[in-house]
Amino acid sequence: MLKYLLLFVVIVLAYAFIKTKARKLDKTSSNENYSTPAVEDMARCAHCGVHFPLNEGVRSGGLVFCSNEHRKKKDK
């Protein structure tokens, strides 16, 4: 009878250990899914005033434009 009781305790402890590890893995994976997005510098078009990511802009004469067409319009 003592053998079965000991086996039952070992099984319960193993189950508790596995559940604890699974919860920790689930927390770390869920934290990775909800990470904050990268922050980009924004710029304002010198012609129309639209805000856009700075790396997508067209620069000319110290000004930043949202497109090449707006850069050409400002030069006229």
C-alpha positions, -999 to +999 in steps of 0.1 A: +000+000+000+029+024+008+043+017-027+011+030-043+009+060-021+046+069-029+039+064-067+008+087-064+029+114-047+056+112-074+030+114-102+013+145-085+047+162-081+057+155-117+023+168-129+027+200-108+063+205-121+052+201-158+023+225-153+046+251-137+071+249-166+043+251-192+029+283-175+064+299-175+069+291-212+034+304-221+041+337-202+074+342-221+059+335-255+030+357-249+053+386-238+072+383-270+040+385-291+030+418-275+063+436-277+062+473-285+067+483-322+098+501-332+096+539-332+103+557-364+110+594-368+082+612-386+084+642-409+059+667-424+057+673-461+068+709-469+041+711-496+010+694-483+016+690-446+011+652-445+031+633-418+050+603-430+080+582-419+112+602-424+130+573-442+102+573-469+106+610-477+123+629-505+148+656-494+156+687-514+171+720-503+169+713-466+131+704-469+114+670-467+086+660-491+062+631-491+068+624-528+089+634-557+058+651-573+055+675-543+092+682-544+089+692-581+058+714-573+076+733-546+106+739-569+084+757-595 
